[in-house]
Amino acid sequence: MSVVAPFQHVDMILVDRNLLAALCRKNGLRRAEALIAETVALISTDMDRMHAIYRNGGAAEMTACAQALSRHAAAIGLTTLARVTRDLALCARSGDGVAFAAVWARFERTGAPSVRMLWSAANRRV
């Protein structure tokens, strides 16, 4: 009898600690924390919107939302999330459903963990 082993892929989550440190140096710790919190709120809204678009929207909406999310993620050093959402925008624009499905699965695996990783990096006093 054959045994089927479940496949559980683990993605590496990258946070640009140098960018976080630069934000802190440029703005001061309190202002940097406020900027990061504001951007995380935007990311959360973008992620919720992307899920709604995924269920009911179109490619143009997905492209625009993914591009916005990518910009927000890059602004606070969420490198993996920025790259994945940039790729989602490219796939949505191209109309390649198979590629989009693959990248969407990666987005699902990396979205929330990226934000958690950011707070973890920030708590290590960048």
C-alpha positions in Angstrom: 0.0 0.0 0.0 1.2 3.5 -0.8 1.4 6.3 1.7 0.7 9.8 0.6 2.7 12.4 2.5 1.3 15.9 2.7 3.3 18.6 1.1 3.7 21.7 3.2 5.8 24.4 1.5 7.5 27.0 3.7 8.3 30.4 2.2 11.2 32.5 3.5 9.9 35.8 4.7 12.3 38.7 4.1 12.2 41.9 6.1 14.7 44.7 5.2 16.0 45.6 8.6 18.3 48.2 7.0 15.3 50.0 5.6 13.6 49.9 9.0 16.8 51.3 10.7 17.0 54.0 8.1 13.3 54.9 8.8 14.1 55.2 12.5 17.2 57.3 11.9 15.4 59.6 9.5 12.2 60.1 11.4 13.1 59.2 15.0 11.8 56.1 16.7 8.3 57.4 17.7 7.6 58.8 14.2 9.0 55.7 12.5 6.7 53.5 14.6 3.7 55.7 13.7 4.6 55.6 10.0 5.0 51.8 10.1 1.7 51.4 12.0 -0.1 53.6 9.4 1.4 51.6 6.6 0.5 48.3 8.2 -3.1 49.5 8.4 -3.0 50.3 4.7 -1.5 46.8 4.0 -4.3 45.2 6.0 -6.9 47.1 4.1 -5.2 46.3 0.8 -5.1 42.6 1.8 -8.8 42.5 2.7 -9.6 44.3 -0.6 -7.5 41.8 -2.6 -9.5 38.9 -1.1 -12.7 40.6 -2.0 -11.5 41.2 -5.6 -10.3 37.6 -5.8 -13.8 36.5 -5.0 -15.7 39.1 -7.1 -13.5 41.4 -9.0 -11.6 41.6 -12.2 -8.1 41.6 -13.5 -7.8 45.4 -13.7 -8.9 45.9 -10.0 -6.6 43.1 -8.9 -3.7 44.7 -10.7 -4.2 48.1 -9.2 -4.7 46.7 -5.7 -1.7 44.4 -5.9 0.5 47.3 -7.1 -0.6 49.5 -4.2 0.0 46.7 -1.7 3.4 46.1 -3.2 4.3 49.8 -2.8 3.1 49.9 0.8 5.0 46.7 1.6 8.2 47.9 0.0 8.0 51.3 1.9 8.4 49.5 5.2 10.8 46.8 4.2 8.4 43.8 3.7 10.5 42.5 0.8 8.8 39.2 0.3 5.3 40.6 0.4 6.3 43.4 -2.0 7.7 41.0 -4.5 4.8 38.5 -4.3 2.2 41.2 -4.8 4.2 42.7 -7.7 4.2 39.3 -9.3 0.4 39.0 -8.6 -0.1 42.3 -10.5 1.9 41.1 -13.4 0.0 37.8 -13.5 -3.4 39.5 -13.3 -2.4 41.9 -16.1 -1.2 39.1 -18.3 -4.3 37.0 -17.9 -2.2 33.9 -17.1 -4.6 32.1 -14.8 -2.2 29.2 -13.9 0.6 31.6 -12.9 -1.9 33.8 -11.0 -3.1 30.8 -9.0 0.4 29.8 -8.1 1.4 33.3 -7.0 -1.9 33.7 -5.2 -1.1 30.6 -3.2 2.2 32.2 -2.3 0.5 35.4 -1.3 -1.8 33.4 1.0 1.3 31.8 2.6 3.3 35.0 3.0 0.9 37.9 3.6 0.1 37.7 7.3 3.4 36.1 8.2 5.2 39.1 6.6 3.5 41.5 8.9 4.2 39.3 11.9 7.9 39.2 10.9 8.0 43.0 10.7 6.9 43.3 14.3 9.3 40.6 15.3 12.2 42.5 13.6 11.0 45.8 15.1 10.9 44.3 18.6 14.6 43.3 18.2 15.4 47.1 18.1 16.6 47.7 14.6 
